Amino acid sequence: MSKDIKVRKGLDLRLKGEAEKAISNAPKSKTFAIKPSEFHLVTPKLLVKEGAKVKVGDPIFYSKANKEVKIVSPVSGTLTAIERGAKRVILKIVIEADAQQEVTDFGSLSVESSDGDTIKSRLLEGGVWPFIKQRPYDVVADPETAPRDIFISGFSSAPLAPDYDFVLKGKEKELQAALTALSKMTAGKVHVGVRDKKSSVFSSMRNIELHSVAGPHPAGNVGTQIGMLAPVNKGETIWTLEAQNLVIIGELLLTGRFNPERIIAVAGSSVKTPKYYRAALGMSLNGIIKDAGLNEDNVRVINGNVLTGVKEPMDGFLSYYANMISVIPEGDDYEFFGWNKPIFNKISTSRALTFSWMQPNKKYELNTNTNGEHRAFVLTGKYEEVFPLDIYPLQILKACMIQDLDEMEAMGMYEVAPEDFALTEFVCVSKQPHQEIIRKGLDLMYKEIG
């Protein structure tokens, strides 16, 4: 029997520049790039050299820890550059696209008649395994460890996030194939959280446990749904997936081909015509941004949403995991006595000279300015107001900072991922990098405990 969730703690950030529900094809990209750093803690071992010809679906590198976990090419073309940084760390693998695309055919698979091991082998071979992440540690899932349960969030509550029911419309066949396949890879359940069971694209799906989730952001975070349905205990593993990646997995199983296409939202107050684009993983962002247009020159392009996304140069590339591109004004200007006058144009959880609480439905045009300097933690109680998990956020942050593994375990580090602390970072008057602190803490636990 399904369990509905009501999230009471959180904060909805209403920003200007929501994407209009119209889908355009992204301008063709001449260059594509794969960044190994996006696959956290995966040490890449290259399978191709500069000048090599690759097809869509051909493996580019595999994980040093597990040769079966492969990253495949999103495009057919020539590998033109392998950019390296300090200690010869691979920063970027650049591929120049061919005019005519060739795709590797892995062969279709009957999901209904296949067992879990057969399906797992196909997902590993077809290069879609990195879409599956695991808790604890929020890293690419270990294929050798069976998950207790699998969790998928069927909506996003992040600022300006894409409407999943809109972008997944017409992909029911692929979604069902992926969900059926996943259900055979766990002895537990495949949990899917949605806003409205009746209108959701997942409402007609089989082999899942459907949950209605209400409340402010981070209601759409899979971590919030895990914490309220079945928290992760020590020794347990669960898998998580982003809803659009189910389509890529389902298409691989049904057609035998890796299709890197997804629909992304290009949104933000700096975008002239915010809308949806049919784009491919790793493609250049230049053409998309030019097509959408900018209202100003001094902007920040973000791979992802404004809370958890990564800053990207204007000539950067679409992230492997991004479902949107956010463009907002760069916050490199400062207000004279900004701390000492009434504030009407910013969002704040405090009522000290701020008035956003009086207009809960107003949309704001925010920039990247932190509006303050980095300082020691100030005890305000604001973290707890926006943090819905049954965890003490300040205490777990401090445990990570002093690298106290016992305390980190006791406080619930097995349950969390950096994105769960995006809101506490947003409301932090001390300007502490919460997500970075949690990421370093998880990495330390992975190294020391495994």
C-alpha positions as CSV (number, residue, x, y, z in Angstrom):
1,M,0.0,0.0,0.0
2,S,1.4,3.4,-1.0
3,K,2.3,6.0,1.6
4,D,1.7,9.7,0.8
5,I,4.2,12.3,2.1
6,K,3.7,15.7,3.4
7,V,6.9,17.8,3.6
8,R,6.4,20.6,6.1
9,K,9.9,22.1,6.3
10,G,11.4,23.7,3.3
11,L,11.4,26.8,1.1
12,D,10.1,27.4,-2.4
13,L,12.3,29.9,-4.3
14,R,10.1,31.6,-6.9
15,L,12.3,33.1,-9.6
16,K,11.6,34.9,-12.9
17,G,12.3,33.2,-16.2
18,E,10.4,29.9,-16.1
19,A,10.6,28.0,-19.3
20,E,7.6,28.2,-21.6
21,K,6.1,24.8,-22.4
22,A,7.3,24.8,-26.0
23,I,10.0,22.4,-27.3
24,S,12.6,23.3,-29.9
25,N,15.4,21.3,-31.4
26,A,18.7,22.5,-30.1
27,P,21.0,23.9,-32.8
28,K,23.4,21.2,-34.1
29,S,26.7,21.0,-32.1
30,K,30.0,20.5,-33.9
31,T,31.8,19.5,-30.7
32,F,30.9,17.4,-27.7
33,A,32.7,16.8,-24.4
34,I,32.8,14.3,-21.6
35,K,34.1,15.4,-18.2
36,P,35.2,12.5,-16.0
37,S,34.8,14.7,-12.9
38,E,31.0,14.5,-13.3
39,F,31.2,10.8,-12.4
40,H,32.3,11.3,-8.8
41,L,35.1,9.1,-7.5
42,V,35.3,7.3,-10.8
43,T,39.0,7.1,-11.9
44,P,38.9,6.9,-15.7
45,K,40.9,4.4,-17.7
46,L,40.8,5.5,-21.4
47,L,39.9,3.0,-24.1
48,V,40.6,5.3,-27.0
49,K,43.3,7.7,-28.1
50,E,43.3,11.1,-29.8
51,G,42.3,10.7,-33.5
52,A,40.2,7.7,-32.9
53,K,36.8,7.3,-34.7
54,V,33.9,6.5,-32.4
55,K,30.2,5.8,-32.8
56,V,27.3,6.7,-30.5
57,G,27.5,4.1,-27.7
58,D,31.2,3.2,-28.1
59,P,33.0,3.1,-24.7
60,I,35.3,6.0,-24.1
61,F,36.6,5.0,-20.7
62,Y,35.8,2.7,-17.8
63,S,36.1,2.9,-14.1
64,K,39.5,1.8,-12.7
65,A,37.6,0.2,-9.7
66,N,35.2,-1.8,-11.9
67,K,35.9,-2.4,-15.6
68,E,32.3,-3.1,-16.3
69,V,31.2,0.5,-15.5
70,K,31.7,2.3,-18.8
71,I,31.1,5.8,-20.1
72,V,30.1,5.8,-23.8
73,S,30.2,8.3,-26.5
74,P,27.1,10.5,-27.0
75,V,28.1,11.3,-30.6
76,S,29.6,9.7,-33.7
77,G,32.8,11.4,-34.6
78,T,36.5,11.9,-34.1
79,L,38.2,12.2,-30.7
80,T,40.1,15.4,-31.2
81,A,41.5,16.3,-27.7
82,I,42.1,14.8,-24.3
83,E,42.6,17.8,-22.0
84,R,44.6,17.2,-18.8
85,G,45.2,19.1,-15.6
86,A,47.5,18.8,-12.6
87,K,49.0,15.3,-12.2
88,R,47.7,14.5,-15.6
89,V,44.1,14.2,-14.4
90,I,41.8,14.0,-17.4
91,L,39.6,17.2,-17.4
92,K,37.8,16.8,-20.7
93,I,37.5,14.5,-23.7
94,V,36.5,16.4,-26.8
95,I,34.8,14.7,-29.8
96,E,34.1,16.4,-33.1
97,A,30.8,15.2,-34.5
98,D,30.4,13.6,-37.9
99,A,27.8,14.9,-40.4
100,Q,26.2,11.5,-40.5
101,Q,25.7,9.8,-37.1
102,E,26.5,6.1,-36.7
103,V,25.1,4.2,-33.7
104,T,26.4,1.0,-32.1
105,D,23.6,-1.6,-31.9
106,F,23.6,-3.7,-28.8
107,G,20.4,-5.6,-29.8
108,S,17.0,-5.3,-28.2
109,L,16.2,-7.2,-25.0
110,S,12.8,-8.6,-23.9
111,V,12.5,-7.1,-20.4
112,E,9.6,-9.2,-19.4
113,S,11.4,-12.5,-20.0
114,S,14.9,-11.5,-18.8
115,D,16.2,-11.9,-15.3
116,G,17.9,-9.2,-13.3
117,D,21.5,-10.4,-14.1
118,T,20.8,-10.3,-17.8
119,I,19.4,-6.8,-17.6
120,K,22.3,-5.6,-15.5
121,S,24.8,-6.9,-18.1
122,R,23.0,-5.0,-20.8
123,L,22.9,-1.7,-18.8
124,L,26.6,-2.0,-18.1
125,E,27.4,-2.9,-21.7
126,G,25.2,-0.1,-23.1
127,G,26.8,2.6,-21.0
128,V,23.7,3.7,-19.1
129,W,24.9,2.3,-15.7
130,P,26.3,5.7,-14.6
131,F,22.8,7.0,-14.5
132,I,22.2,4.8,-11.5
133,K,23.5,6.3,-8.3
134,Q,23.6,4.8,-4.8
135,R,23.2,5.9,-1.2
136,P,25.2,6.0,0.9
137,Y,27.9,8.3,-0.6
138,D,25.9,9.5,-3.6
139,V,28.2,8.0,-6.2
140,V,27.7,5.7,-9.3
141,A,26.2,2.5,-8.0
142,D,28.3,-0.6,-7.4
143,P,26.9,-3.3,-9.7
144,E,28.2,-6.0,-7.3
145,T,25.9,-4.8,-4.5
146,A,22.1,-5.5,-4.7
147,P,20.0,-2.5,-3.6
148,R,17.5,-2.8,-0.7
149,D,15.1,-0.5,-2.7
150,I,15.2,1.8,-5.7
151,F,14.0,5.4,-5.4
152,I,13.0,7.7,-8.3
153,S,11.6,11.3,-7.9
154,G,9.0,11.8,-10.6
155,F,9.1,15.6,-10.2
156,S,11.5,18.4,-9.3
157,S,10.7,21.2,-6.8
158,A,14.0,23.1,-7.5
159,P,13.8,26.7,-8.7
160,L,12.7,26.9,-12.4
161,A,13.0,23.1,-12.7
162,P,11.5,21.4,-15.8
163,D,8.0,19.9,-15.6
164,Y,8.6,16.2,-15.8
165,D,5.0,15.4,-16.8
166,F,5.5,17.7,-19.8
167,V,9.0,16.4,-20.9
168,L,8.1,12.7,-20.4
169,K,4.8,12.9,-22.3
170,G,4.8,10.3,-25.0
171,K,7.7,8.2,-23.4
172,E,5.4,5.9,-21.5
173,K,6.7,2.8,-23.3
174,E,10.4,3.5,-22.5
175,L,9.5,4.5,-18.9
176,Q,7.6,1.2,-18.3
177,A,10.5,-0.9,-19.8
178,A,13.0,0.8,-17.5
179,L,10.8,0.5,-14.4
180,T,10.1,-3.2,-15.1
181,A,13.8,-3.8,-15.6
182,L,14.7,-2.0,-12.3
183,S,12.1,-4.0,-10.4
184,K,13.9,-7.2,-11.4
185,M,17.2,-5.9,-9.9
186,T,16.0,-5.5,-6.3
187,A,14.3,-7.7,-3.8
188,G,12.6,-4.6,-2.5
189,K,10.4,-2.0,-4.1
190,V,10.8,0.7,-6.8
191,H,9.5,3.8,-5.1
192,V,8.3,6.8,-7.3
193,G,7.3,10.1,-5.8
194,V,5.0,12.4,-7.7
195,R,3.1,15.6,-7.1
196,D,-0.3,14.3,-8.2
197,K,-1.0,10.6,-8.8
198,K,-3.9,11.3,-11.1
199,S,-2.1,13.6,-13.6
200,S,1.4,12.1,-13.4
201,V,2.8,10.2,-16.3
202,F,3.7,7.5,-13.7
203,S,0.1,7.0,-12.7
204,S,-0.4,4.1,-15.2
205,M,3.0,2.5,-14.6
206,R,3.3,-1.1,-13.3
207,N,5.9,-2.6,-10.9
208,I,6.3,0.5,-8.8
209,E,5.1,1.9,-5.5
210,L,3.6,5.3,-6.2
211,H,3.7,8.1,-3.6
212,S,2.1,11.5,-3.6
213,V,4.5,14.1,-2.3
214,A,3.2,17.5,-1.1
215,G,5.1,20.5,0.4
216,P,7.8,23.0,-0.5
217,H,11.3,22.3,-1.9
218,P,13.1,20.0,-1.2
219,A,10.0,17.8,-1.5
220,G,11.2,16.8,-5.0
221,N,14.7,15.7,-3.8
222,V,15.0,11.9,-3.8
223,G,16.8,12.2,-0.5
224,T,13.7,13.8,1.2
225,Q,11.5,11.0,-0.1
226,I,14.0,8.4,1.1
227,G,14.2,9.9,4.5
228,M,10.4,10.0,4.9
229,L,9.7,6.5,3.5
230,A,12.6,4.2,4.3
231,P,15.8,5.8,5.6
232,V,19.2,4.2,4.8
233,N,20.8,2.3,7.7
234,K,24.4,1.3,8.0
235,G,25.1,-1.7,5.8
236,E,22.2,-1.0,3.4
237,T,22.4,0.2,-0.2
238,I,19.7,1.9,-2.2
239,W,19.8,3.1,-5.8
240,T,18.4,6.4,-7.1
241,L,17.7,7.6,-10.6
242,E,16.6,10.8,-12.2
243,A,13.3,10.5,-14.1
244,Q,14.5,11.5,-17.6
245,N,17.3,8.9,-17.4
246,L,14.7,6.2,-17.3
247,V,13.8,7.1,-20.9
248,I,17.4,6.5,-22.0
249,I,17.6,3.2,-20.1
250,G,14.2,2.1,-21.5
251,E,15.2,3.0,-25.1
252,L,18.4,1.0,-24.8
253,L,16.5,-2.1,-23.7
254,L,13.8,-1.8,-26.4
255,T,15.9,-0.8,-29.4
256,G,19.4,-1.8,-28.4
257,R,20.7,1.7,-29.0
258,F,22.1,4.3,-26.6
259,N,20.2,7.5,-27.3
260,P,21.8,10.5,-25.5
261,E,18.9,12.8,-26.2
262,R,16.9,14.5,-23.5
263,I,14.7,17.5,-23.1
264,I,16.2,20.3,-21.0
265,A,14.8,23.6,-19.8
266,V,16.7,26.7,-20.5
267,A,15.5,29.2,-17.9
268,G,16.4,32.2,-15.8
269,S,15.8,35.9,-15.6
270,S,18.7,36.6,-18.0
271,V,17.1,34.5,-20.8
272,K,15.0,36.3,-23.4
273,T,12.9,33.3,-24.5
274,P,13.1,30.6,-21.8
275,K,11.9,27.3,-23.2
276,Y,12.6,23.6,-23.6
277,Y,15.2,22.2,-26.0
278,R,15.7,18.7,-27.3
279,A,19.4,18.3,-26.7
280,A,22.1,15.7,-26.4
281,L,24.4,14.9,-23.5
282,G,27.8,16.6,-23.8
283,M,26.8,19.0,-26.6
284,S,28.1,22.6,-26.8
285,L,25.9,25.1,-25.0
286,N,26.9,28.0,-27.3
287,G,24.1,27.4,-29.9
288,I,21.4,26.8,-27.3
289,I,22.2,30.0,-25.4
290,K,22.4,32.1,-28.6
291,D,19.1,30.7,-29.8
292,A,17.4,31.4,-26.5
293,G,19.0,34.9,-26.3
294,L,20.3,36.9,-23.3
295,N,18.9,40.0,-21.8
296,E,22.4,41.1,-20.6
297,D,26.0,40.3,-21.1
298,N,27.2,39.8,-17.5
299,V,25.6,36.5,-16.7
300,R,26.3,33.2,-15.1
301,V,25.5,30.0,-17.0
302,I,24.8,27.1,-14.7
303,N,24.6,23.4,-15.6
304,G,21.6,22.5,-13.5
305,N,19.5,24.5,-11.1
306,V,20.6,27.6,-9.2
307,L,20.9,25.7,-5.9
308,T,22.9,22.6,-6.9
309,G,24.2,23.3,-10.4
310,V,27.8,23.9,-11.6
311,K,29.1,27.1,-13.1
312,E,29.8,26.7,-16.8
313,P,31.6,29.0,-19.3
314,M,29.5,30.3,-22.2
315,D,31.3,27.9,-24.5
316,G,30.9,25.0,-22.1
317,F,29.1,21.7,-22.6
318,L,25.9,20.1,-21.3
319,S,26.5,18.0,-18.2
320,Y,25.9,14.3,-18.3
321,Y,23.4,14.7,-15.4
322,A,21.8,18.1,-16.1
323,N,18.1,18.4,-17.0
324,M,18.2,22.2,-17.2
325,I,20.5,25.2,-17.9
326,S,20.0,28.2,-15.6
327,V,21.2,31.7,-16.7
328,I,21.0,34.5,-14.1
329,P,22.8,37.8,-13.5
330,E,26.4,37.6,-12.3
331,G,26.5,39.0,-8.7
332,D,29.7,41.0,-8.9
333,D,28.2,44.3,-7.8
334,Y,27.6,45.4,-4.2
335,E,25.0,47.6,-2.5
336,F,26.1,50.5,-0.4
337,F,24.8,49.9,3.2
338,G,22.8,47.0,1.8
339,W,22.8,45.4,5.2
340,N,21.2,48.4,6.8
341,K,18.1,49.2,4.8
342,P,14.8,47.6,4.0
343,I,15.0,44.8,1.4
344,F,12.1,44.2,-1.0
345,N,13.7,42.5,-4.0
346,K,15.3,39.5,-2.3
347,I,14.1,36.2,-0.7
348,S,14.9,35.8,3.0
349,T,13.7,33.6,5.8
350,S,14.4,36.4,8.3
351,R,11.9,39.2,9.0
352,A,14.7,41.7,9.9
353,L,14.3,44.5,7.3
354,T,13.1,41.9,4.8
355,F,9.6,41.6,3.4
356,S,9.5,38.6,1.1
357,W,7.4,36.7,3.7
358,M,4.6,39.2,3.0
359,Q,4.4,38.2,-0.7
360,P,4.8,34.4,-0.8
361,N,3.8,34.2,-4.5
362,K,6.0,37.0,-5.8
363,K,8.7,36.0,-8.3
364,Y,12.2,37.4,-7.9
365,E,15.2,38.2,-10.1
366,L,18.2,37.1,-8.0
367,N,21.8,37.2,-8.9
368,T,24.8,35.2,-7.6
369,N,25.9,37.6,-4.9
370,T,26.2,36.0,-1.5
371,N,25.2,39.3,0.2
372,G,27.8,38.8,2.9
373,E,31.2,37.4,3.8
374,H,32.4,34.0,4.9
375,R,32.4,33.7,8.7
376,A,32.1,31.2,11.6
377,F,28.8,29.4,12.1
378,V,26.2,31.6,13.7
379,L,23.5,29.8,15.7
380,T,20.2,31.1,14.2
381,G,18.0,28.0,14.0
382,K,17.3,28.8,10.3
383,Y,18.8,25.5,9.0
384,E,16.2,23.5,10.9
385,E,13.3,25.5,9.3
386,V,14.2,24.4,5.8
387,F,15.7,21.0,6.4
388,P,13.0,18.3,6.5
389,L,15.1,15.2,7.3
390,D,15.2,13.8,10.8
391,I,18.8,14.9,11.2
392,Y,20.5,17.8,12.9
393,P,22.0,19.8,10.0
394,L,24.4,22.0,12.0
395,Q,25.8,19.2,14.0
396,I,26.4,16.9,11.0
397,L,28.2,19.8,9.2
398,K,30.5,20.3,12.1
399,A,31.2,16.6,12.4
400,C,32.3,16.6,8.7
401,M,34.5,19.7,9.2
402,I,36.4,18.0,12.1
403,Q,36.4,14.7,10.3
404,D,34.9,12.8,13.2
405,L,33.8,9.5,11.5
406,D,32.0,8.1,14.5
407,E,30.0,11.3,14.9
408,M,29.2,11.4,11.2
409,E,27.9,7.9,11.3
410,A,25.8,8.6,14.4
411,M,24.3,11.8,12.9
412,G,23.1,10.1,9.7
413,M,25.6,10.6,7.0
414,Y,24.6,7.4,5.3
415,E,21.3,9.0,4.4
416,V,22.4,12.3,2.9
417,A,23.8,13.8,-0.3
418,P,25.2,17.3,-1.0
419,E,21.9,18.4,-2.7
420,D,20.0,17.8,0.6
421,F,22.0,20.8,2.1
422,A,21.4,23.2,-0.8
423,L,18.7,25.1,1.1
424,T,20.6,25.3,4.3
425,E,23.5,26.8,2.3
426,F,21.1,29.3,0.7
427,V,19.8,30.6,4.1
428,C,23.2,30.4,5.8
429,V,24.1,33.8,7.3
430,S,27.6,32.5,7.7
431,K,28.0,31.9,4.0
432,Q,29.5,28.4,4.7
433,P,29.7,26.0,1.7
434,H,27.4,23.3,3.1
435,Q,27.3,21.1,-0.1
436,E,31.1,21.1,-0.3
437,I,31.5,20.2,3.4
438,I,29.1,17.3,3.0
439,R,30.7,16.1,-0.2
440,K,34.1,16.0,1.5
441,G,32.6,14.2,4.5
442,L,31.1,11.6,2.2
443,D,34.4,11.1,0.4
444,L,36.2,10.7,3.6
445,M,33.7,8.0,4.8
446,Y,34.0,6.2,1.4
447,K,37.8,6.2,1.7
448,E,37.9,5.1,5.3
449,I,34.8,2.9,5.7
450,G,33.9,2.0,2.1
